[in-house]
Amino acid sequence: MTPPGDRKKATDSSESGQSETPTSDPGRLIDSEELAAHLSLTVAAVTRLARRGEVPAYKVGQLWRFNLDEVLSSLRQEAGSDKD
């Protein structure tokens, strides 16, 4: 059995500077549910935005996938252009 102190060292990545956030991988694609949670929207609203081309999205079969960094960047640009 591993002593509790050793277990913490093996699982704690904050000391190595790595984030355990699921969106830390810039190339990682997330699904509609994850994006909806990040944006505080419904899944239906996220799907509608994707269909309309209002957020960058990838259609994989019948499923939508999103790169969170691309979506957030797009929304920031949109918000910036609305201020003009």
C-alpha positions as CSV (number, residue, x, y, z in Angstrom):
1,M,0.0,0.0,0.0
2,T,1.3,3.5,-0.9
3,P,1.7,5.9,2.0
4,P,-0.7,8.9,1.6
5,G,2.1,11.4,1.1
6,D,3.5,9.4,-1.9
7,R,0.0,9.2,-3.4
8,K,-0.4,13.0,-3.4
9,K,3.0,13.4,-5.1
10,A,2.0,11.0,-7.8
11,T,-1.3,12.7,-8.6
12,D,-0.6,16.4,-7.9
13,S,0.4,18.0,-11.2
14,S,0.2,21.5,-9.9
15,E,3.8,21.4,-8.7
16,S,5.0,20.5,-12.2
17,G,3.1,23.5,-13.6
18,Q,0.6,21.3,-15.5
19,S,-3.0,22.1,-15.4
20,E,-5.6,19.3,-14.9
21,T,-8.3,21.4,-16.6
22,P,-9.8,19.4,-19.4
23,T,-9.5,22.4,-21.8
24,S,-5.8,22.8,-21.2
25,D,-5.0,21.0,-24.5
26,P,-5.5,23.7,-27.2
27,G,-6.3,21.0,-29.9
28,R,-8.8,19.1,-27.8
29,L,-12.3,19.1,-29.1
30,I,-15.3,19.2,-26.8
31,D,-18.9,18.3,-27.3
32,S,-22.0,20.4,-27.2
33,E,-22.7,19.6,-23.6
34,E,-19.3,20.7,-22.4
35,L,-19.4,23.9,-24.5
36,A,-22.9,24.7,-23.1
37,A,-21.6,24.3,-19.6
38,H,-18.6,26.6,-20.3
39,L,-20.9,29.3,-21.9
40,S,-23.9,28.8,-19.5
41,L,-26.1,28.0,-22.4
42,T,-28.4,25.1,-23.3
43,V,-27.2,22.4,-25.6
44,A,-29.9,23.4,-28.0
45,A,-28.6,27.0,-28.1
46,V,-25.0,25.8,-28.7
47,T,-26.3,23.5,-31.5
48,R,-28.2,26.4,-33.1
49,L,-25.1,28.6,-33.0
50,A,-23.1,25.9,-34.7
51,R,-25.7,25.3,-37.4
52,R,-25.9,29.0,-38.1
53,G,-22.1,29.3,-38.3
54,E,-22.0,31.8,-35.4
55,V,-19.3,29.8,-33.6
56,P,-16.5,27.7,-35.1
57,A,-17.6,24.1,-35.1
58,Y,-16.8,20.7,-36.6
59,K,-19.5,18.3,-37.6
60,V,-18.4,14.7,-37.0
61,G,-21.1,12.5,-38.4
62,Q,-24.2,13.8,-36.7
63,L,-22.3,15.3,-33.7
64,W,-20.9,18.8,-33.3
65,R,-17.5,19.2,-31.8
66,F,-15.8,22.5,-30.7
67,N,-12.4,23.8,-29.9
68,L,-13.0,25.9,-26.8
69,D,-10.1,28.2,-27.5
70,E,-11.4,28.9,-31.0
71,V,-14.9,29.5,-29.8
72,L,-13.9,31.9,-27.0
73,S,-11.6,33.8,-29.4
74,S,-14.4,34.1,-31.9
75,L,-16.9,35.3,-29.3
76,R,-14.3,37.9,-28.0
77,Q,-13.8,39.2,-31.5
78,E,-17.6,39.4,-32.0
79,A,-18.0,41.2,-28.7
80,G,-15.2,43.6,-29.7
81,S,-16.8,44.4,-33.1
82,D,-20.2,45.1,-31.4
83,K,-18.6,47.9,-29.4
84,D,-17.6,49.8,-32.6
